[in-house]
C-alpha cells in the first residue's frame, strides 16, 4: 500500500489547500470566461489585477478557511472567512496569519455556512467545502 502525505502541501497542514486552490482558480477563470487561466495562477493573478477587486468568502472551522485565505493571498485577493462561535483561537489566528479578515459568527457551523452563502454577489465569491439544499454554485450573477 502507498500513501500520499498531504500534511504540508503549500506549507499548510491539510489536504484542503489543493482542493481550495483548484476550486478558486477554476471558479475565477470561469467568471472571466477564460478557462485556460484555471491552471495558470500567475496569469490568473495578472488578469484579476485589471479588474475591480474580488473577495473570496467562506465558512470554516479551520483548514478550509486557511486554504481559501492562502490562495487569496497568492492571487492578491482579499479573503473574508467566517467561523462559528467557539472556534479555537489557534485556528482563528492561523487563518488571519494567511491574510484573511476573520469574523466570528454567533451560531453553529451550519448557520455560519448559511451566512457565508448570503454574502455571494458580483464582488464576493463564496467558496464552500460543503453543499446545501439548492446549492449548485456559490456565486451570484
C-alpha positions in Angstrom: 0.0 0.0 0.0 1.2 3.5 -0.8 0.0 6.7 0.9 0.4 10.3 -0.2 1.4 12.6 2.7 -0.7 15.7 2.4 0.1 17.2 5.8 2.0 20.1 4.4 1.1 20.9 0.8 1.9 24.5 0.0 3.1 24.9 3.6 -0.4 24.3 5.0 -1.2 21.5 7.4 -4.0 19.9 5.4 -5.1 18.4 2.1 -7.6 21.3 1.8 -5.0 23.5 0.1 -5.1 21.6 -3.1 -8.9 21.5 -3.3 -9.5 25.1 -2.4 -6.8 26.4 -4.8 -8.3 24.3 -7.6 -11.9 25.4 -7.0 -10.9 29.1 -6.6 -8.8 29.2 -9.8 -11.5 27.3 -11.7 -14.3 29.5 -10.5 -12.4 32.7 -11.2 -11.3 31.6 -14.7 -14.9 30.6 -15.5 -16.2 34.0 -14.3 -13.7 35.6 -16.6 -14.7 33.3 -19.5 -11.1 32.4 -19.8 -11.0 28.7 -18.7 -7.3 28.3 -19.7 -6.4 30.5 -16.7 -7.6 27.8 -14.3 -4.3 26.1 -14.5 -2.1 29.1 -14.5 -2.4 31.0 -11.2 0.3 33.6 -12.3 -1.6 34.6 -15.4 -4.9 34.5 -13.5 -3.5 36.9 -10.9 -2.3 39.3 -13.6 -5.7 39.2 -15.2 -7.6 39.7 -11.9 -5.4 42.8 -11.2 -7.0 44.5 -14.2 -10.5 44.2 -12.6 -12.3 45.7 -9.6 -11.1 43.7 -6.5 -12.8 40.5 -5.5 -13.1 38.9 -2.1 -13.0 35.2 -1.5 -15.5 34.4 1.2 -16.1 31.1 3.1 -17.3 29.5 6.2 -15.0 27.2 8.1 -14.0 25.6 11.4 -10.3 25.7 10.4 -8.4 24.2 7.5 -10.7 25.1 4.6 -10.7 28.8 5.6 -7.0 28.8 6.0 -6.6 27.3 2.5 -9.0 29.8 1.0 -7.1 32.6 2.7 -3.8 31.2 1.4 -4.9 31.1 -2.3 -6.5 34.5 -1.9 -3.0 35.8 -0.9 -1.4 34.0 -3.8 -3.8 35.7 -6.2 -3.6 39.1 -4.4 -7.3 39.0 -3.4 -9.0 39.7 -0.1 -10.4 36.9 2.0 -13.3 37.1 4.4 -13.6 34.0 6.5 -16.5 33.3 8.8 -16.0 30.9 11.7 -18.7 29.7 14.1 -18.6 30.8 17.7 -16.3 28.6 19.8 -13.7 28.0 17.0 -10.3 27.5 18.7 -8.3 30.7 18.9 -5.3 29.0 17.4 -7.3 28.2 14.2 -8.6 31.8 14.0 -5.0 33.1 14.3 -3.8 30.7 11.7 -6.4 31.9 9.2 -5.7 35.5 10.0 -1.9 34.8 9.5 -2.7 33.9 5.9 -4.0 37.5 5.4 -7.8 36.9 5.9 -10.3 39.0 7.7 -11.8 36.6 10.2 -15.3 37.1 11.5 -16.7 35.1 14.4 -20.4 34.3 13.6 -22.7 33.8 16.6 -24.0 30.4 15.5 -23.0 26.8 14.8 -21.2 25.7 11.7 -24.4 25.2 9.6 -25.6 28.7 10.4 -22.2 30.1 9.6 -22.3 28.3 6.1 -25.7 29.9 5.5 -24.4 33.3 6.5 -21.4 33.0 4.1 -23.7 31.9 1.3 -25.8 35.0 1.7 -22.7 37.1 1.0 -22.3 36.0 -2.6 -22.5 38.8 -5.1 -20.5 40.1 -8.0 -17.6 41.1 -5.8 -17.7 38.3 -3.2 -17.0 34.8 -4.4 -18.2 32.2 -1.9 -16.0 29.1 -1.8 -17.7 26.3 0.1 -16.4 22.9 1.2 -19.9 21.5 1.6 -23.2 21.6 -0.3 -26.6 22.7 1.0 -30.1 22.4 -0.3 -30.3 24.2 -3.7 -26.5 24.6 -3.9 -25.1 24.4 -7.4 -22.6 27.3 -7.4 -21.8 29.7 -4.6 -21.8 32.8 -6.8 -24.2 35.4 -7.9 -24.5 36.8 -11.4 
